């Protein structure tokens, strides 16, 4: 079982390089960073977990800039996005950012993507929330074309470009692993494209089989965020899940390191 950490890196918490070094020192496999470009001040879309939107959402660092800093001071740590809001991004620039990170980290990138939930945030980027799923499908196909062809082109409903040259290409072949984050719709998208899936973790180990049944028997890699609970880890491991990540709250360095020490006590039973 691979065990990593997911978090929001902000200007108020532990720095990316310090966190990356701490994760490698404690034997964690990966670091997955969340993304929000901004949070609209006037928002009707409810926070999916209920209640007030947590402060880190307003202050999240750009994941690719932050992960580049982490890459510079680490050797083994897998560098993931959990998840990139690709529908709010220019796909050609993003293809270059991911490939560049894969190059400078010597092939340590996992590209997690999602359709997002904050409709006002999408709208500020010119994205129609009603067609974001179809847009994401085309963006993923177009990025794969850019990564895997010296002369790439794509012609779809939302994405359309004639042949282009775009380097660097990713170090990983044929491309970095791609995981789709979300619930049932994300599972179906992962199945269609043959990608991995990042579902939200359940709290009861007995719910794991029903959750993974959304993959409809397809043997796809799964990376799931959970509480550092051995019963949950065991349940997901028995179900064949590739990776679990523990969520690290955004705190100053000293508090973050203390939390990681506690997480490591649980992870040490599985890492080795």
SVG drawing of the C-alpha trace seen along z (x, -y; Angstrom):
<svg xmlns="http://www.w3.org/2000/svg" viewBox="-27 -39 44 47">
<polyline fill="none" stroke="black" stroke-width="0.4" points="0.0,0.0 1.3,-3.4 0.6,-6.1 0.9,-9.8 -0.3,-13.2 -2.8,-15.6 -3.1,-19.2 -3.7,-22.8 -0.4,-24.7 -0.9,-28.3 1.0,-31.4 0.0,-30.8 1.2,-27.2 4.3,-25.1 6.3,-25.7 6.3,-23.3 10.1,-22.5 10.0,-22.0 6.9,-19.7 8.5,-17.7 11.6,-17.0 9.6,-16.1 7.5,-13.6 10.6,-11.9 12.2,-11.8 9.2,-10.0 8.9,-7.6 5.7,-8.9 5.3,-8.1 3.6,-11.1 2.3,-14.7 -0.9,-15.8 -1.9,-19.4 -5.3,-21.0 -6.0,-23.9 -8.3,-26.9 -7.4,-29.9 -9.6,-32.1 -12.9,-32.1 -15.6,-34.6 -16.7,-36.9 -20.3,-36.4 -21.0,-32.7 -24.2,-30.7 -22.6,-27.3 -22.6,-25.5 -19.4,-24.0 -19.8,-20.3 -18.8,-19.3 -21.3,-21.7 -20.8,-24.8 -18.5,-27.6 -15.8,-27.3 -12.5,-26.7 -9.9,-29.5 -7.2,-27.5 -9.5,-27.5 -9.0,-31.3 -5.2,-31.2 -4.1,-28.1 -0.8,-28.3 -0.5,-27.4 0.2,-23.7 2.7,-23.5 4.9,-26.3 4.7,-24.8 5.5,-21.3 8.4,-22.6 9.9,-23.9 9.2,-20.6 10.8,-18.7 14.0,-20.7 14.7,-19.5 13.4,-15.9 14.5,-12.8 11.8,-10.1 8.6,-11.9 5.7,-11.5 4.3,-14.9 0.6,-15.0 -2.3,-17.3 -5.5,-16.5 -7.0,-17.9 -6.1,-20.4 -9.2,-22.3 -8.4,-21.8 -11.7,-23.2 -10.5,-26.6 -7.1,-26.4 -5.6,-26.9 -4.9,-23.3 -1.8,-24.0 -0.1,-25.9 -1.1,-23.2 0.3,-20.5 3.6,-22.3 3.5,-22.9 2.9,-19.2 5.5,-18.0 8.0,-20.5 7.4,-19.3 7.8,-15.7 11.1,-16.6 12.6,-18.5 11.5,-15.9 12.8,-13.0 9.4,-11.5 7.7,-11.9 4.4,-13.5 0.8,-12.2 -1.7,-14.4 -5.0,-14.5 -7.8,-16.4 -11.4,-17.3 -14.5,-19.1 -14.8,-21.2 -17.8,-22.3 -17.6,-26.1 -19.8,-27.3 -19.0,-31.0 -15.3,-30.2 -15.7,-28.4 -17.8,-31.3 -15.0,-33.8 -12.8,-31.7 -15.4,-31.7 -16.3,-28.1 -20.0,-27.1 -20.7,-24.8 -23.3,-22.9 -20.8,-21.6 -17.7,-21.3 -17.7,-17.5 -17.7,-17.4 -15.0,-20.1 -12.8,-18.1 -13.1,-15.1 -11.8,-17.0 -9.1,-18.7 -7.7,-15.4 -7.7,-14.0 -6.0,-17.1 -3.3,-17.0 -2.5,-13.4 -2.1,-14.3 0.3,-17.1 2.3,-14.8 2.6,-11.9 3.0,-13.4 5.8,-15.6 3.1,-17.2 -0.1,-17.4 -3.6,-18.6 -7.1,-18.3 -10.5,-19.2 -13.5,-19.0 -16.5,-21.0 -14.7,-23.0 -11.0,-22.5 -9.8,-23.1 -6.2,-23.6 -4.3,-22.8 -0.9,-21.0 1.5,-22.4 4.9,-21.7 5.1,-21.7 7.9,-20.6 9.1,-19.4 7.5,-16.0 7.0,-14.2 9.8,-11.9 7.2,-9.2 6.1,-7.1 3.7,-7.3 2.7,-10.0 2.4,-10.7 -0.4,-8.8 -3.7,-10.6 -6.4,-10.3 -9.9,-11.7 -11.2,-13.1 -14.8,-13.0 -17.8,-10.7 -19.8,-8.6 -19.4,-10.8 -15.6,-10.9 -15.6,-7.1 -17.4,-6.8 -14.9,-9.3 -12.0,-7.3 -13.5,-4.1 -14.0,-5.8 -10.5,-7.1 -8.7,-4.2 -7.4,-6.6 -7.1,-6.2 -9.8,-7.5 -9.6,-9.7 -12.8,-9.2 -13.5,-10.9 -12.8,-8.5 -15.6,-6.9 -15.6,-6.9 -16.9,-3.3 -14.7,-0.4 -17.9,1.5 -18.7,-1.1 -15.6,-0.5 -16.9,2.3 -20.0,0.4 -17.9,-2.7 -15.4,-0.8 -18.3,1.0 -18.7,-2.3 -15.8,-1.2 -18.1,1.6 -15.4,4.2 -12.8,2.3 -9.3,2.7 -8.2,-0.9 -5.7,-2.4 -7.4,-4.2 -5.9,-6.8 -8.2,-7.8 -8.0,-10.4 -8.9,-9.0 -8.4,-9.5 -5.3,-7.8 -7.4,-4.9 -5.8,-1.4 -9.3,0.2 -9.9,-2.1 -6.4,-1.4 -6.9,2.3 -10.3,2.1 -8.9,0.2 -5.8,2.4 -8.0,5.6 -10.0,4.0 -6.8,3.5 -6.6,-0.2 -3.1,-1.5 -2.7,-4.5 -4.3,-6.2 -3.5,-9.8 -3.9,-11.3 -5.2,-14.9 -2.9,-17.3 -4.6,-20.5 -3.0,-23.7 -1.0,-24.8 2.4,-26.5 5.5,-24.4 5.8,-23.2 2.2,-22.0 2.4,-20.4 5.5,-18.4 3.8,-17.2 0.8,-16.1 3.1,-14.3 4.8,-12.4 1.4,-11.1 0.5,-10.1 3.8,-8.4 3.1,-6.2 0.1,-4.8 1.8,-4.7 4.9,-2.8 2.8,0.3 2.3,0.3 5.5,-1.3 8.7,0.6"/>
</svg>
